[in-house]
Amino acid sequence: MKLKKSLNSSLFFNNTKSQRYISFFTSQFQKTYKASFHFTIFSITRIFFERCKN
């Protein structure tokens, strides 16, 4: 019984650790995704303005 309890607690600990890692990676991914999205919009508008000038 004791062994099962320790196993469950270790599993729970691993789950919280992995959840922390997952949340960290998702936040990093969202940051990079937002940055790349803004960069894409910026480059598209720049190309558009260059075409309009010419």
C-alpha distances in whole Angstrom, upper triangle without the diagonal:
4,5,5,6,9,10,11,13,14,15,17,18,20,21,23,24,26,27,29,30,31,33,35,36,37,39,41,41,43,45,46,47,49,51,52,53,55,56,57,59,61,62,63,65,67,68,69,71,72,73,75,77,78
4,5,5,6,9,10,11,12,14,15,16,18,20,21,22,24,26,27,29,30,31,33,35,36,37,39,40,42,44,45,46,48,50,51,52,54,55,56,58,60,61,62,64,65,67,68,70,71,73,74,76,77
4,5,5,6,9,10,11,12,14,15,16,18,20,21,22,24,26,27,28,30,31,33,34,36,37,38,40,42,43,44,46,48,49,50,52,53,54,56,58,59,60,62,64,65,66,68,69,70,72,74,75
4,5,5,6,9,10,10,12,14,15,16,18,20,21,22,24,25,26,28,30,31,32,34,36,37,38,40,42,42,44,46,47,48,50,52,52,54,56,57,58,60,62,63,64,66,67,69,70,72,73
4,5,5,6,9,10,10,12,14,15,16,18,20,21,22,24,25,27,28,30,31,33,35,36,37,39,40,41,43,45,46,47,49,51,51,53,55,56,57,59,61,62,63,65,67,68,69,71,73
4,5,5,6,8,10,10,12,14,15,16,18,20,21,22,24,25,27,28,30,31,33,34,36,37,39,40,42,43,44,46,48,49,50,52,54,55,56,58,59,61,62,64,65,67,68,70,71
4,5,5,6,9,10,10,12,14,15,16,18,20,21,22,24,26,27,28,30,31,32,34,36,37,38,40,42,43,44,46,47,48,50,52,53,54,56,57,58,60,62,63,64,66,68,69
4,5,5,6,8,10,10,12,14,15,16,18,20,20,22,24,25,26,28,30,31,32,34,36,36,38,40,41,42,44,46,47,48,50,51,52,54,56,57,58,60,62,63,64,66,68
4,5,5,6,9,10,10,12,14,15,16,18,20,21,22,24,25,27,29,30,31,33,35,35,37,39,40,41,43,45,46,47,49,51,52,53,55,56,58,59,61,62,64,65,67
4,5,5,6,8,10,10,12,14,15,16,18,20,21,22,24,26,27,28,30,32,33,34,36,37,38,40,42,43,44,46,48,49,50,52,53,55,56,58,59,61,62,64,65
4,5,5,6,9,10,10,12,14,15,16,18,20,21,22,24,25,26,28,30,31,32,34,36,37,38,40,41,42,44,46,47,48,50,51,53,54,56,57,58,60,62,63
4,5,5,6,9,10,10,12,14,15,16,18,20,21,22,24,25,27,28,30,31,32,34,36,36,39,40,41,43,44,46,47,49,50,52,53,55,56,57,59,61,62
4,5,5,6,9,10,11,12,14,15,17,18,20,21,23,24,26,27,29,30,32,33,34,36,38,39,40,42,43,45,46,48,49,51,52,54,55,57,58,60,61
4,6,5,6,8,10,10,12,14,15,16,18,20,21,22,24,26,27,28,30,31,32,34,36,37,38,40,42,43,44,46,47,48,50,52,53,54,56,58,59
4,5,5,6,8,10,10,12,14,15,16,18,20,20,22,24,25,26,28,30,31,32,34,36,36,38,40,41,42,44,46,47,48,50,51,53,54,56,58
4,5,5,6,9,10,10,12,14,15,16,18,20,21,22,24,25,27,29,30,31,33,34,36,37,39,40,41,43,45,46,47,49,51,52,53,55,57
4,5,5,6,9,10,11,12,14,15,17,18,20,21,23,24,26,27,29,30,32,33,34,36,38,39,40,42,43,45,46,48,49,51,52,54,55
4,5,5,6,9,10,10,12,14,15,16,18,20,21,22,24,25,26,28,30,31,32,34,36,37,38,40,41,42,44,46,47,48,50,52,53
4,5,5,6,8,10,10,12,14,15,16,18,20,20,22,24,25,26,28,30,31,32,34,36,37,38,40,41,43,44,46,47,49,50,52
4,5,5,6,9,10,11,12,14,15,17,18,20,21,23,24,25,27,29,30,32,33,35,36,38,39,40,42,43,45,46,48,49,51
4,6,5,6,9,10,11,12,14,15,16,18,20,21,22,24,26,27,28,30,31,33,34,36,37,39,40,42,43,45,46,48,49
4,5,5,6,9,10,10,12,14,15,16,18,20,21,22,24,25,26,28,30,31,32,34,36,37,38,40,41,43,44,46,47
4,6,5,6,9,10,10,12,14,15,16,18,20,21,22,24,25,27,28,30,31,33,34,36,37,39,40,42,43,45,46
4,6,5,6,9,10,11,12,14,15,17,18,20,21,23,24,26,27,29,30,32,33,35,36,38,39,41,42,44,45
4,5,5,6,8,10,10,12,14,15,16,18,20,21,22,24,25,27,28,30,31,32,34,36,37,38,40,42,43
4,5,5,6,9,10,10,12,14,15,16,18,20,20,22,24,25,26,28,30,31,32,34,36,37,38,40,42
4,5,5,6,9,10,11,12,14,15,17,18,20,21,22,24,26,27,28,30,31,33,34,36,37,39,41
4,5,5,6,8,10,11,12,14,15,17,18,20,21,22,24,26,27,28,30,32,33,35,36,37,39
4,5,5,6,8,10,10,12,14,15,16,18,20,21,22,24,25,27,28,30,31,33,34,36,37
4,6,5,6,8,10,10,12,14,15,16,18,20,21,22,24,25,27,28,30,31,33,34,36
4,5,5,6,9,10,11,12,14,16,16,18,20,21,22,24,26,27,28,30,32,33,35
4,5,5,6,8,10,10,12,14,15,16,18,20,21,22,24,26,27,28,30,31,33
4,5,5,6,9,10,10,12,14,15,16,18,20,21,22,24,25,27,28,30,32
4,6,5,6,8,10,11,12,14,15,17,18,20,21,22,24,26,27,28,30
4,5,5,6,9,10,10,12,14,15,16,18,20,21,22,24,26,27,29
4,5,5,6,9,10,10,12,14,15,16,18,20,21,22,24,25,27
4,5,5,6,9,10,11,12,14,15,17,18,20,21,23,24,26
4,5,5,6,9,10,11,12,14,15,16,18,20,21,22,24
4,5,5,6,9,10,10,12,14,15,16,18,20,21,23
4,5,5,6,9,10,11,12,14,15,16,18,20,21
4,6,5,6,9,10,10,12,14,15,16,18,20
4,6,5,6,9,10,11,12,14,15,16,18
4,5,5,6,8,10,10,12,14,15,17
4,5,5,6,9,10,11,12,14,16
4,5,5,6,9,10,10,12,14
4,5,5,6,9,10,11,12
4,5,5,6,9,10,11
4,5,5,6,9,10
4,5,5,6,9
4,5,5,6
4,5,5
4,5
4
